[in-house]
Every structure is written in structure tokens, then in C-alpha cells.
Amino acid sequence: MDRIQDEFLLSVQNLSIGIRRAASQLSSVEDISFEIYPGEILGIVGESGSGKSLTALSIAGLLGENKEVTGGAILFGSKEINLLQLPEKEFQDVRGKEISIIFQEPFSSLNPLMKAGRQIAETLELHGEKNRAGNEKKVIELLKKLKLPEPGKLLDTYPHRLSGGMCQRVMIALAVICRPRLLIADEPTTALDQSTQTEIISLLKEINRDFGTSILFISHDLSLVRNFCSRVLVMYSGRILEEGDTEEVFNNPAHEYTKSLLGSIPDRAKRGRPLTVIPGRIPSLEEGRPPGCPFHPRCRAAGPECKSEFPPAREISSNHRTHCVREPE
């Protein structure tokens, strides 16, 4: 890519993630690298099981007990702090204040026994803001800015009395109350209807514009990513297969997996023509990642050269590269 190294907000370098099953450790994400720059919106797309969410959780330090980073570094900020080397207590100072995450299921992410406003204000308190009345005022101001109706009433409402869309808005408010530099949105609109999806995306755009917050947006919805993200990574079986400026990747896909994903999107221009169907499925962790390009067992264009080693990155342009040995058609 054509950006200089010292511009990044976050740099993921040769990251690998393993999952422990019984006495063995299974490879979920293998040797991925990418950057997020100040103020940009970066998308990650791929089928379920591609490693998108595990990548996000590793950045936020929330992998869980049976998952661990087995290699690489995650550098954050101008001081290039390696998040993987931070003790948990120091990471707590970063999580919520500098890096926040919005999860896919707001109902399971919010505390059902705590009022919505109290949960948002608690984030401020955890990061040193001890003035309870002042924090409540900040919460109401943020809820107004995010265009949530009746913010004073919402402050005293329990999550179970809110709709899915309202709960997701509360999660967004909770995530941005400390004005983080990086917001991770992991499938934040999947469980919502089309109208609410549009409203949530509009909110995220405003946060990016008004606060200058960088956003890592994870989704399986390619149309959504195309309209929202400036750059995109295409992941498959724990590997990045293609990356670049969103419009360039979508208009000129270089990897057969990207082409297949785009071919499977319903479109008016394709009316009367069959959609692309990708045969097979992503291999399970127990089956293991196949050697070479992990997509080759499902790829219509695979040759012997695709089955030996994972291809090095190949430049398509200064803002677009792929891990595929085949030249674009």
C-alpha cells in the first residue's frame, strides 16, 4: 500500500491465533498483517469461520480462556505500544477509553440488572471520571447527539424494555462515551431489520466524521461494506486473501474467492441469471487448513501451483493486492 509506516493508528503484524481443544491447539488465524489509519473505516469480510471476529477480539484483548495469540504483534498509537505485551490491568486502561468494541448481540452484551444510563456512565467511572452528576450529564448529551429519543427516560430504562435497535444504540453510546480512537464493530447490524440497519450505519458514519474515530467494521454483508468502508480485507479460513481500496477491490476483484463472494450478491443487473454458488464449505478447525491457498479445494480456477505454498502478496495497484498466483483476467 502507498501509506507510510508511521501513519497507522493500529498495526497488526503476522498475527496468529490458536484455539485449544482437549490436548491439541488448532490454528484459527494464521500470519495476517494489516493497518488501520487515523479516521478511516476498514472493513473485514468473509464467510462465517473466516476468523474475522477472533481477529477483532484479539485487538480488544477479549479472546477468552481457550483461545490465545500464538504469534505476531499488535501495535497501537503513536508510541506503537504492543497490546499483546500489556498486563491485563494496563489493558483495562486502554479498553473502553482508547479502543472500544460493539458486539453483534446487544441483549447478551448489556447487563440486564442495570439501567441503560448507568451502564454507559460506568464506563466513564472506570476511566477516572468520578463525578456522578457530571457523568450523567455527559451521557444525556451523547444520547442526544446520537439522536436517541427521550434520553432522560432512556437513562432509567432496563435493557429488556428496549427494542433490539435501541439496545444497539445504547451499546454504541457505551462504546464511544470516552471518545475512543478505535471502534471495533463486529457484525453490529446482523440481527436488525433493514430500516434499523440503515440508522445504525448512519450513526457510525457520524461518529467517524464528528469524533474522528477510526472504525474496524466486520461483516458478511458485502453491499453494506461497499457503501460504508474506504478499505476492505477479504478473509478466508484465517488468512487474508485480498485487500485494498473498497471500490477497486469490488470493481476489479483479483482473487477467485472475492469474485465468488461478489458473484453471490443478488443484484438487479443479474435478474434472470443464476447467482454464483461456491461449492463446499470452509474447513472446520478439526479438519485443518489445507496447504497452499486455503480456498483451492473450492476454487474453479485452482491449479497445481495453488496447492503447495501460500502465495506471497502480489500488487495489483498501489492500493490493491492479493495472495493469488493467477493473473487477473
WOMONOR-V701281 format. One line per field, one symbol per residue. burial: b if it has 16 or more other ideal C-beta (glycine too) atoms within 10 Angstrom, else e. A space follows every 50 residues. Layout:
BEGIN
burial = ???
END
This chain:
BEGIN
burial = beeeeeebbbbbeebbbbbeeeeeebbbbbebebbbbeebbbbbbbeebb bbbbbbbbbbbebeeebebeebbbbbeeeebebbebeeeebeebbbbbbb bbbbbbeebbeeeebbbbbbbbbbeebeeeeeeebbebbbebbebbebee beebbeeebeebeebbbbbbbbbbbbbbebbbbbbbbbbebbeeebbebb bebbeebbeeeebbbbbbbbbbebbbebbebbbbbbbbbbbbbbbbebbb eebbbbbbbbbbbeeeeeeeeeeeeeebeeebbebeeebeebbbbbebbe ebeeebeeeebeebebeebbbbbbbbeee
END
